[in-house]
Each structure stands twice: as C-alpha cells, then as structure tokens.
Amino acid sequence: MSFASSLLPLADVDFAEANWLLVVKSLVIFAVILGLVPLILLLERKLLGRFQARYGPNRVGPYGLLQPLADVLKLLSKESYKPEAAVPVLWAIAPALVILSATATLAIIPFGIHTPALVGVLVMLAKIVLLICFFIWVRATLPRLRYDQLMSLCWKVLLPLATLNVLVTAVLVVVL
C-alpha cells in the first residue's frame, strides 16, 4: 500500500445536490441575511447612542424596534436624485450589485445541512456579531476624517507600508 493511497480524501467529490435544492438554499440564506440587516442597523444605532452618551433610537415603537422600518419609509419618501451624466442602466442596477456583492461574501460560510449539530455555523455567526460590535465600537471611538485627510493617510502612510510589505515578502520568498 503506497503512502498516497493511505491518506484520507480531503473532500467527497461524488457528492452533488439537485439544482432546485441549491436555489432554495440560496434564497433562504439571502432572505435571512436581508432580514438581519435591519437588526444590525438597529444594533449599530443603539451602540452608537450608548458610546456617545445619547439616547439613540428609542422613540419609534417599543424600545426603538420600529426604527429600521421608519428609516426605510424615510428613505423611500426622499426625492430621488440622478446626476445628468449618469449611465441609466448602471444607475438602475447599482443597488442590486451592491447587495449581491455583499451577500456573495457569505458563500464561504458552511451552511450545509449535512454537518454535525450546526455548531460551526453558530460559532461563525457569533464571531461575525462580535466583529460587527467591535467595528461599531471603533467607529464610535475614533473621530471622523475628512476626505482629504483620509486620502493623505492612504497615499503618505498606507501605500508606502503596503509597498514595503510586498517588497519584504518578495525578499523572504526568494531568500527562504
């Protein structure tokens, strides 16, 4: 028996699901994520209110739970603005592209029915919520930068650091 044949397979390559099942899974995941977005926005507004020592959204509905609905209604009632130089097709599909690209990042999360006790998915979702809370905390703590300050930081600090990182990595790959 050779060494290669004694290794366990890394994946089951013969496994395939029906196309309708893949479509149903995708739609369910998409609907769940779009349902979580208002809750995350509410969490963000509540946490920002706490961090900045103000009330936050607590006026609309019990404990502010209807605030996301009020935000959507406010957004829909605003006057639409379209620049004269905008490409009509791109202007129309841009929101869909943003939503699709944001939800496409969820493709890496193992949402399989066949895994043991869905513990991995729950751990992954807990990590995501903790990271979101951390990002909200950082956003509430640090001052907002003007666009010129942000671009100055990017061009004068981050780009040279990224270039140095590439050079050091290239040298280490060649030397080692």
PyMOL commands that place a pseudoatom at each C-alpha (Angstrom):
pseudoatom trace, name=CA, resn=MET, resi=1, chain=A, elem=C, hetatm=0, pos=[0.000, 0.000, 0.000]
pseudoatom trace, name=CA, resn=SER, resi=2, chain=A, elem=C, hetatm=0, pos=[1.505, 3.322, -1.051]
pseudoatom trace, name=CA, resn=PHE, resi=3, chain=A, elem=C, hetatm=0, pos=[1.652, 6.441, 1.054]
pseudoatom trace, name=CA, resn=ALA, resi=4, chain=A, elem=C, hetatm=0, pos=[-0.688, 8.385, -1.251]
pseudoatom trace, name=CA, resn=SER, resi=5, chain=A, elem=C, hetatm=0, pos=[-3.410, 5.723, -1.089]
pseudoatom trace, name=CA, resn=SER, resi=6, chain=A, elem=C, hetatm=0, pos=[-3.257, 5.579, 2.711]
pseudoatom trace, name=CA, resn=LEU, resi=7, chain=A, elem=C, hetatm=0, pos=[-4.235, 9.241, 3.079]
pseudoatom trace, name=CA, resn=LEU, resi=8, chain=A, elem=C, hetatm=0, pos=[-7.858, 10.099, 3.708]
pseudoatom trace, name=CA, resn=PRO, resi=9, chain=A, elem=C, hetatm=0, pos=[-9.621, 12.049, 0.965]
pseudoatom trace, name=CA, resn=LEU, resi=10, chain=A, elem=C, hetatm=0, pos=[-9.903, 15.769, 1.589]
pseudoatom trace, name=CA, resn=ALA, resi=11, chain=A, elem=C, hetatm=0, pos=[-13.418, 16.045, 0.197]
pseudoatom trace, name=CA, resn=ASP, resi=12, chain=A, elem=C, hetatm=0, pos=[-16.212, 13.915, -1.153]
pseudoatom trace, name=CA, resn=VAL, resi=13, chain=A, elem=C, hetatm=0, pos=[-16.088, 14.711, -4.851]
pseudoatom trace, name=CA, resn=ASP, resi=14, chain=A, elem=C, hetatm=0, pos=[-19.005, 12.427, -5.728]
pseudoatom trace, name=CA, resn=PHE, resi=15, chain=A, elem=C, hetatm=0, pos=[-21.497, 14.448, -3.680]
pseudoatom trace, name=CA, resn=ALA, resi=16, chain=A, elem=C, hetatm=0, pos=[-23.923, 16.579, -5.674]
pseudoatom trace, name=CA, resn=GLU, resi=17, chain=A, elem=C, hetatm=0, pos=[-27.212, 18.228, -4.808]
pseudoatom trace, name=CA, resn=ALA, resi=18, chain=A, elem=C, hetatm=0, pos=[-30.129, 18.908, -7.058]
pseudoatom trace, name=CA, resn=ASN, resi=19, chain=A, elem=C, hetatm=0, pos=[-30.212, 22.338, -8.666]
pseudoatom trace, name=CA, resn=TRP, resi=20, chain=A, elem=C, hetatm=0, pos=[-33.582, 23.176, -7.132]
pseudoatom trace, name=CA, resn=LEU, resi=21, chain=A, elem=C, hetatm=0, pos=[-32.162, 22.461, -3.673]
pseudoatom trace, name=CA, resn=LEU, resi=22, chain=A, elem=C, hetatm=0, pos=[-29.224, 24.781, -4.289]
pseudoatom trace, name=CA, resn=VAL, resi=23, chain=A, elem=C, hetatm=0, pos=[-31.602, 27.518, -5.441]
pseudoatom trace, name=CA, resn=VAL, resi=24, chain=A, elem=C, hetatm=0, pos=[-33.826, 27.065, -2.379]
pseudoatom trace, name=CA, resn=LYS, resi=25, chain=A, elem=C, hetatm=0, pos=[-30.803, 27.153, -0.039]
pseudoatom trace, name=CA, resn=SER, resi=26, chain=A, elem=C, hetatm=0, pos=[-29.526, 30.308, -1.734]
pseudoatom trace, name=CA, resn=LEU, resi=27, chain=A, elem=C, hetatm=0, pos=[-32.887, 32.044, -1.456]
pseudoatom trace, name=CA, resn=VAL, resi=28, chain=A, elem=C, hetatm=0, pos=[-33.249, 31.105, 2.211]
pseudoatom trace, name=CA, resn=ILE, resi=29, chain=A, elem=C, hetatm=0, pos=[-29.751, 32.358, 3.056]
pseudoatom trace, name=CA, resn=PHE, resi=30, chain=A, elem=C, hetatm=0, pos=[-30.377, 35.564, 1.074]
pseudoatom trace, name=CA, resn=ALA, resi=31, chain=A, elem=C, hetatm=0, pos=[-33.710, 36.157, 2.860]
pseudoatom trace, name=CA, resn=VAL, resi=32, chain=A, elem=C, hetatm=0, pos=[-32.216, 35.503, 6.300]
pseudoatom trace, name=CA, resn=ILE, resi=33, chain=A, elem=C, hetatm=0, pos=[-29.324, 37.886, 5.691]
pseudoatom trace, name=CA, resn=LEU, resi=34, chain=A, elem=C, hetatm=0, pos=[-31.613, 40.614, 4.344]
pseudoatom trace, name=CA, resn=GLY, resi=35, chain=A, elem=C, hetatm=0, pos=[-33.778, 40.089, 7.426]
pseudoatom trace, name=CA, resn=LEU, resi=36, chain=A, elem=C, hetatm=0, pos=[-30.755, 40.533, 9.692]
pseudoatom trace, name=CA, resn=VAL, resi=37, chain=A, elem=C, hetatm=0, pos=[-29.663, 43.818, 8.112]
pseudoatom trace, name=CA, resn=PRO, resi=38, chain=A, elem=C, hetatm=0, pos=[-32.316, 45.938, 9.918]
pseudoatom trace, name=CA, resn=LEU, resi=39, chain=A, elem=C, hetatm=0, pos=[-31.376, 44.287, 13.209]
pseudoatom trace, name=CA, resn=ILE, resi=40, chain=A, elem=C, hetatm=0, pos=[-27.692, 45.070, 12.662]
pseudoatom trace, name=CA, resn=LEU, resi=41, chain=A, elem=C, hetatm=0, pos=[-28.568, 48.667, 11.786]
pseudoatom trace, name=CA, resn=LEU, resi=42, chain=A, elem=C, hetatm=0, pos=[-30.631, 48.924, 14.962]
pseudoatom trace, name=CA, resn=LEU, resi=43, chain=A, elem=C, hetatm=0, pos=[-27.743, 47.433, 16.965]
pseudoatom trace, name=CA, resn=GLU, resi=44, chain=A, elem=C, hetatm=0, pos=[-25.378, 49.940, 15.388]
pseudoatom trace, name=CA, resn=ARG, resi=45, chain=A, elem=C, hetatm=0, pos=[-27.609, 52.901, 16.228]
pseudoatom trace, name=CA, resn=LYS, resi=46, chain=A, elem=C, hetatm=0, pos=[-28.189, 51.661, 19.796]
pseudoatom trace, name=CA, resn=LEU, resi=47, chain=A, elem=C, hetatm=0, pos=[-24.473, 51.072, 20.400]
pseudoatom trace, name=CA, resn=LEU, resi=48, chain=A, elem=C, hetatm=0, pos=[-23.502, 54.419, 18.872]
pseudoatom trace, name=CA, resn=GLY, resi=49, chain=A, elem=C, hetatm=0, pos=[-26.059, 56.070, 21.150]
pseudoatom trace, name=CA, resn=ARG, resi=50, chain=A, elem=C, hetatm=0, pos=[-24.544, 54.335, 24.196]
pseudoatom trace, name=CA, resn=PHE, resi=51, chain=A, elem=C, hetatm=0, pos=[-20.951, 55.081, 23.228]
pseudoatom trace, name=CA, resn=GLN, resi=52, chain=A, elem=C, hetatm=0, pos=[-21.707, 58.736, 22.539]
pseudoatom trace, name=CA, resn=ALA, resi=53, chain=A, elem=C, hetatm=0, pos=[-23.789, 59.204, 25.719]
pseudoatom trace, name=CA, resn=ARG, resi=54, chain=A, elem=C, hetatm=0, pos=[-27.069, 59.952, 23.957]
pseudoatom trace, name=CA, resn=TYR, resi=55, chain=A, elem=C, hetatm=0, pos=[-30.394, 58.173, 23.765]
pseudoatom trace, name=CA, resn=GLY, resi=56, chain=A, elem=C, hetatm=0, pos=[-30.168, 56.510, 20.389]
pseudoatom trace, name=CA, resn=PRO, resi=57, chain=A, elem=C, hetatm=0, pos=[-33.257, 55.290, 18.570]
pseudoatom trace, name=CA, resn=ASN, resi=58, chain=A, elem=C, hetatm=0, pos=[-35.835, 54.609, 21.246]
pseudoatom trace, name=CA, resn=ARG, resi=59, chain=A, elem=C, hetatm=0, pos=[-38.718, 56.802, 20.162]
pseudoatom trace, name=CA, resn=VAL, resi=60, chain=A, elem=C, hetatm=0, pos=[-40.243, 54.660, 17.385]
pseudoatom trace, name=CA, resn=GLY, resi=61, chain=A, elem=C, hetatm=0, pos=[-42.106, 51.650, 18.698]
pseudoatom trace, name=CA, resn=PRO, resi=62, chain=A, elem=C, hetatm=0, pos=[-41.294, 49.713, 21.869]
pseudoatom trace, name=CA, resn=TYR, resi=63, chain=A, elem=C, hetatm=0, pos=[-37.580, 50.092, 22.675]
pseudoatom trace, name=CA, resn=GLY, resi=64, chain=A, elem=C, hetatm=0, pos=[-36.999, 51.570, 19.218]
pseudoatom trace, name=CA, resn=LEU, resi=65, chain=A, elem=C, hetatm=0, pos=[-37.681, 48.278, 17.431]
pseudoatom trace, name=CA, resn=LEU, resi=66, chain=A, elem=C, hetatm=0, pos=[-39.594, 50.008, 14.625]
pseudoatom trace, name=CA, resn=GLN, resi=67, chain=A, elem=C, hetatm=0, pos=[-36.695, 52.365, 13.863]
pseudoatom trace, name=CA, resn=PRO, resi=68, chain=A, elem=C, hetatm=0, pos=[-35.456, 50.328, 10.856]
pseudoatom trace, name=CA, resn=LEU, resi=69, chain=A, elem=C, hetatm=0, pos=[-38.963, 50.483, 9.357]
pseudoatom trace, name=CA, resn=ALA, resi=70, chain=A, elem=C, hetatm=0, pos=[-39.050, 54.246, 9.928]
pseudoatom trace, name=CA, resn=ASP, resi=71, chain=A, elem=C, hetatm=0, pos=[-35.630, 54.536, 8.254]
pseudoatom trace, name=CA, resn=VAL, resi=72, chain=A, elem=C, hetatm=0, pos=[-36.854, 52.625, 5.202]
pseudoatom trace, name=CA, resn=LEU, resi=73, chain=A, elem=C, hetatm=0, pos=[-40.003, 54.756, 4.939]
pseudoatom trace, name=CA, resn=LYS, resi=74, chain=A, elem=C, hetatm=0, pos=[-37.904, 57.914, 5.236]
pseudoatom trace, name=CA, resn=LEU, resi=75, chain=A, elem=C, hetatm=0, pos=[-35.542, 56.661, 2.532]
pseudoatom trace, name=CA, resn=LEU, resi=76, chain=A, elem=C, hetatm=0, pos=[-38.410, 55.791, 0.184]
pseudoatom trace, name=CA, resn=SER, resi=77, chain=A, elem=C, hetatm=0, pos=[-40.089, 59.156, 0.703]
pseudoatom trace, name=CA, resn=LYS, resi=78, chain=A, elem=C, hetatm=0, pos=[-36.995, 61.169, -0.181]
pseudoatom trace, name=CA, resn=GLU, resi=79, chain=A, elem=C, hetatm=0, pos=[-36.782, 62.849, -3.540]
pseudoatom trace, name=CA, resn=SER, resi=80, chain=A, elem=C, hetatm=0, pos=[-34.699, 60.778, -5.922]
pseudoatom trace, name=CA, resn=TYR, resi=81, chain=A, elem=C, hetatm=0, pos=[-31.646, 62.445, -7.388]
pseudoatom trace, name=CA, resn=LYS, resi=82, chain=A, elem=C, hetatm=0, pos=[-29.916, 61.328, -10.555]
pseudoatom trace, name=CA, resn=PRO, resi=83, chain=A, elem=C, hetatm=0, pos=[-26.879, 63.131, -11.954]
pseudoatom trace, name=CA, resn=GLU, resi=84, chain=A, elem=C, hetatm=0, pos=[-27.209, 64.258, -15.558]
pseudoatom trace, name=CA, resn=ALA, resi=85, chain=A, elem=C, hetatm=0, pos=[-24.084, 62.380, -16.627]
pseudoatom trace, name=CA, resn=ALA, resi=86, chain=A, elem=C, hetatm=0, pos=[-25.184, 59.068, -15.075]
pseudoatom trace, name=CA, resn=VAL, resi=87, chain=A, elem=C, hetatm=0, pos=[-25.474, 55.993, -17.274]
pseudoatom trace, name=CA, resn=PRO, resi=88, chain=A, elem=C, hetatm=0, pos=[-29.141, 54.911, -16.910]
pseudoatom trace, name=CA, resn=VAL, resi=89, chain=A, elem=C, hetatm=0, pos=[-28.520, 51.149, -16.916]
pseudoatom trace, name=CA, resn=LEU, resi=90, chain=A, elem=C, hetatm=0, pos=[-25.701, 51.350, -14.378]
pseudoatom trace, name=CA, resn=TRP, resi=91, chain=A, elem=C, hetatm=0, pos=[-27.699, 53.776, -12.240]
pseudoatom trace, name=CA, resn=ALA, resi=92, chain=A, elem=C, hetatm=0, pos=[-30.572, 51.284, -12.144]
pseudoatom trace, name=CA, resn=ILE, resi=93, chain=A, elem=C, hetatm=0, pos=[-28.570, 48.138, -11.355]
pseudoatom trace, name=CA, resn=ALA, resi=94, chain=A, elem=C, hetatm=0, pos=[-26.044, 49.649, -8.924]
pseudoatom trace, name=CA, resn=PRO, resi=95, chain=A, elem=C, hetatm=0, pos=[-28.087, 48.914, -5.754]
pseudoatom trace, name=CA, resn=ALA, resi=96, chain=A, elem=C, hetatm=0, pos=[-28.584, 45.292, -6.827]
pseudoatom trace, name=CA, resn=LEU, resi=97, chain=A, elem=C, hetatm=0, pos=[-24.856, 44.905, -7.474]
pseudoatom trace, name=CA, resn=VAL, resi=98, chain=A, elem=C, hetatm=0, pos=[-24.033, 46.240, -4.013]
pseudoatom trace, name=CA, resn=ILE, resi=99, chain=A, elem=C, hetatm=0, pos=[-26.476, 43.859, -2.320]
pseudoatom trace, name=CA, resn=LEU, resi=100, chain=A, elem=C, hetatm=0, pos=[-25.335, 40.865, -4.389]
pseudoatom trace, name=CA, resn=SER, resi=101, chain=A, elem=C, hetatm=0, pos=[-21.654, 41.513, -3.722]
pseudoatom trace, name=CA, resn=ALA, resi=102, chain=A, elem=C, hetatm=0, pos=[-22.306, 41.902, -0.004]
pseudoatom trace, name=CA, resn=THR, resi=103, chain=A, elem=C, hetatm=0, pos=[-24.261, 38.662, 0.224]
pseudoatom trace, name=CA, resn=ALA, resi=104, chain=A, elem=C, hetatm=0, pos=[-21.807, 36.808, -2.026]
pseudoatom trace, name=CA, resn=THR, resi=105, chain=A, elem=C, hetatm=0, pos=[-19.286, 37.016, 0.802]
pseudoatom trace, name=CA, resn=LEU, resi=106, chain=A, elem=C, hetatm=0, pos=[-21.487, 34.557, 2.669]
pseudoatom trace, name=CA, resn=ALA, resi=107, chain=A, elem=C, hetatm=0, pos=[-20.518, 31.828, 0.205]
pseudoatom trace, name=CA, resn=ILE, resi=108, chain=A, elem=C, hetatm=0, pos=[-17.565, 30.909, 2.421]
pseudoatom trace, name=CA, resn=ILE, resi=109, chain=A, elem=C, hetatm=0, pos=[-19.722, 30.074, 5.431]
pseudoatom trace, name=CA, resn=PRO, resi=110, chain=A, elem=C, hetatm=0, pos=[-20.546, 26.347, 5.586]
pseudoatom trace, name=CA, resn=PHE, resi=111, chain=A, elem=C, hetatm=0, pos=[-24.346, 26.360, 5.655]
pseudoatom trace, name=CA, resn=GLY, resi=112, chain=A, elem=C, hetatm=0, pos=[-24.613, 22.644, 4.951]
pseudoatom trace, name=CA, resn=ILE, resi=113, chain=A, elem=C, hetatm=0, pos=[-27.467, 20.538, 6.259]
pseudoatom trace, name=CA, resn=HIS, resi=114, chain=A, elem=C, hetatm=0, pos=[-25.165, 17.523, 6.480]
pseudoatom trace, name=CA, resn=THR, resi=115, chain=A, elem=C, hetatm=0, pos=[-22.663, 18.945, 9.078]
pseudoatom trace, name=CA, resn=PRO, resi=116, chain=A, elem=C, hetatm=0, pos=[-22.807, 17.797, 12.908]
pseudoatom trace, name=CA, resn=ALA, resi=117, chain=A, elem=C, hetatm=0, pos=[-25.123, 19.905, 15.254]
pseudoatom trace, name=CA, resn=LEU, resi=118, chain=A, elem=C, hetatm=0, pos=[-24.784, 23.140, 13.228]
pseudoatom trace, name=CA, resn=VAL, resi=119, chain=A, elem=C, hetatm=0, pos=[-22.267, 24.197, 15.881]
pseudoatom trace, name=CA, resn=GLY, resi=120, chain=A, elem=C, hetatm=0, pos=[-19.809, 25.562, 13.279]
pseudoatom trace, name=CA, resn=VAL, resi=121, chain=A, elem=C, hetatm=0, pos=[-22.412, 27.894, 11.790]
pseudoatom trace, name=CA, resn=LEU, resi=122, chain=A, elem=C, hetatm=0, pos=[-23.423, 29.222, 15.206]
pseudoatom trace, name=CA, resn=VAL, resi=123, chain=A, elem=C, hetatm=0, pos=[-19.787, 29.823, 16.166]
pseudoatom trace, name=CA, resn=MET, resi=124, chain=A, elem=C, hetatm=0, pos=[-19.207, 31.619, 12.861]
pseudoatom trace, name=CA, resn=LEU, resi=125, chain=A, elem=C, hetatm=0, pos=[-22.291, 33.813, 13.359]
pseudoatom trace, name=CA, resn=ALA, resi=126, chain=A, elem=C, hetatm=0, pos=[-21.199, 34.622, 16.942]
pseudoatom trace, name=CA, resn=LYS, resi=127, chain=A, elem=C, hetatm=0, pos=[-17.789, 35.691, 15.630]
pseudoatom trace, name=CA, resn=ILE, resi=128, chain=A, elem=C, hetatm=0, pos=[-19.441, 37.866, 12.981]
pseudoatom trace, name=CA, resn=VAL, resi=129, chain=A, elem=C, hetatm=0, pos=[-21.624, 39.591, 15.589]
pseudoatom trace, name=CA, resn=LEU, resi=130, chain=A, elem=C, hetatm=0, pos=[-18.599, 40.201, 17.836]
pseudoatom trace, name=CA, resn=LEU, resi=131, chain=A, elem=C, hetatm=0, pos=[-16.640, 41.671, 14.929]
pseudoatom trace, name=CA, resn=ILE, resi=132, chain=A, elem=C, hetatm=0, pos=[-19.570, 43.904, 13.979]
pseudoatom trace, name=CA, resn=CYS, resi=133, chain=A, elem=C, hetatm=0, pos=[-19.780, 45.162, 17.575]
pseudoatom trace, name=CA, resn=PHE, resi=134, chain=A, elem=C, hetatm=0, pos=[-16.019, 45.780, 17.554]
pseudoatom trace, name=CA, resn=PHE, resi=135, chain=A, elem=C, hetatm=0, pos=[-16.226, 47.748, 14.280]
pseudoatom trace, name=CA, resn=ILE, resi=136, chain=A, elem=C, hetatm=0, pos=[-19.093, 49.827, 15.684]
pseudoatom trace, name=CA, resn=TRP, resi=137, chain=A, elem=C, hetatm=0, pos=[-17.030, 50.478, 18.816]
pseudoatom trace, name=CA, resn=VAL, resi=138, chain=A, elem=C, hetatm=0, pos=[-14.030, 51.632, 16.758]
pseudoatom trace, name=CA, resn=ARG, resi=139, chain=A, elem=C, hetatm=0, pos=[-16.271, 53.811, 14.578]
pseudoatom trace, name=CA, resn=ALA, resi=140, chain=A, elem=C, hetatm=0, pos=[-17.824, 55.444, 17.636]
pseudoatom trace, name=CA, resn=THR, resi=141, chain=A, elem=C, hetatm=0, pos=[-14.465, 55.994, 19.316]
pseudoatom trace, name=CA, resn=LEU, resi=142, chain=A, elem=C, hetatm=0, pos=[-12.331, 57.414, 16.516]
pseudoatom trace, name=CA, resn=PRO, resi=143, chain=A, elem=C, hetatm=0, pos=[-13.038, 60.837, 15.068]
pseudoatom trace, name=CA, resn=ARG, resi=144, chain=A, elem=C, hetatm=0, pos=[-14.314, 61.107, 11.526]
pseudoatom trace, name=CA, resn=LEU, resi=145, chain=A, elem=C, hetatm=0, pos=[-11.709, 62.029, 8.963]
pseudoatom trace, name=CA, resn=ARG, resi=146, chain=A, elem=C, hetatm=0, pos=[-12.343, 64.450, 6.156]
pseudoatom trace, name=CA, resn=TYR, resi=147, chain=A, elem=C, hetatm=0, pos=[-11.822, 63.050, 2.674]
pseudoatom trace, name=CA, resn=ASP, resi=148, chain=A, elem=C, hetatm=0, pos=[-8.580, 64.966, 2.151]
pseudoatom trace, name=CA, resn=GLN, resi=149, chain=A, elem=C, hetatm=0, pos=[-7.242, 63.675, 5.487]
pseudoatom trace, name=CA, resn=LEU, resi=150, chain=A, elem=C, hetatm=0, pos=[-8.181, 60.107, 4.563]
pseudoatom trace, name=CA, resn=MET, resi=151, chain=A, elem=C, hetatm=0, pos=[-6.519, 60.349, 1.152]
pseudoatom trace, name=CA, resn=SER, resi=152, chain=A, elem=C, hetatm=0, pos=[-3.428, 61.872, 2.741]
pseudoatom trace, name=CA, resn=LEU, resi=153, chain=A, elem=C, hetatm=0, pos=[-3.257, 58.939, 5.156]
pseudoatom trace, name=CA, resn=CYS, resi=154, chain=A, elem=C, hetatm=0, pos=[-3.679, 56.464, 2.308]
pseudoatom trace, name=CA, resn=TRP, resi=155, chain=A, elem=C, hetatm=0, pos=[-1.090, 57.987, -0.032]
pseudoatom trace, name=CA, resn=LYS, resi=156, chain=A, elem=C, hetatm=0, pos=[1.519, 59.031, 2.527]
pseudoatom trace, name=CA, resn=VAL, resi=157, chain=A, elem=C, hetatm=0, pos=[1.291, 56.170, 5.043]
pseudoatom trace, name=CA, resn=LEU, resi=158, chain=A, elem=C, hetatm=0, pos=[-0.691, 53.135, 3.936]
pseudoatom trace, name=CA, resn=LEU, resi=159, chain=A, elem=C, hetatm=0, pos=[0.549, 52.890, 0.330]
pseudoatom trace, name=CA, resn=PRO, resi=160, chain=A, elem=C, hetatm=0, pos=[4.257, 53.048, 1.331]
pseudoatom trace, name=CA, resn=LEU, resi=161, chain=A, elem=C, hetatm=0, pos=[3.602, 50.474, 4.064]
pseudoatom trace, name=CA, resn=ALA, resi=162, chain=A, elem=C, hetatm=0, pos=[1.837, 48.177, 1.583]
pseudoatom trace, name=CA, resn=THR, resi=163, chain=A, elem=C, hetatm=0, pos=[4.704, 48.560, -0.893]
pseudoatom trace, name=CA, resn=LEU, resi=164, chain=A, elem=C, hetatm=0, pos=[7.222, 47.789, 1.831]
pseudoatom trace, name=CA, resn=ASN, resi=165, chain=A, elem=C, hetatm=0, pos=[5.165, 44.739, 2.802]
pseudoatom trace, name=CA, resn=VAL, resi=166, chain=A, elem=C, hetatm=0, pos=[5.244, 43.467, -0.803]
pseudoatom trace, name=CA, resn=LEU, resi=167, chain=A, elem=C, hetatm=0, pos=[8.993, 44.015, -1.043]
pseudoatom trace, name=CA, resn=VAL, resi=168, chain=A, elem=C, hetatm=0, pos=[9.756, 42.285, 2.271]
pseudoatom trace, name=CA, resn=THR, resi=169, chain=A, elem=C, hetatm=0, pos=[7.505, 39.369, 1.334]
pseudoatom trace, name=CA, resn=ALA, resi=170, chain=A, elem=C, hetatm=0, pos=[9.198, 39.034, -2.082]
pseudoatom trace, name=CA, resn=VAL, resi=171, chain=A, elem=C, hetatm=0, pos=[12.658, 39.073, -0.499]
pseudoatom trace, name=CA, resn=LEU, resi=172, chain=A, elem=C, hetatm=0, pos=[11.686, 36.488, 2.098]
pseudoatom trace, name=CA, resn=VAL, resi=173, chain=A, elem=C, hetatm=0, pos=[10.147, 34.218, -0.559]
pseudoatom trace, name=CA, resn=VAL, resi=174, chain=A, elem=C, hetatm=0, pos=[13.319, 34.398, -2.686]
pseudoatom trace, name=CA, resn=VAL, resi=175, chain=A, elem=C, hetatm=0, pos=[15.763, 34.057, 0.205]
pseudoatom trace, name=CA, resn=LEU, resi=176, chain=A, elem=C, hetatm=0, pos=[13.925, 31.356, 2.128]
for i in range(1, 176): cmd.bond("trace and resi %d" % i, "trace and resi %d" % (i + 1))
show_as sticks, trace
zoom trace
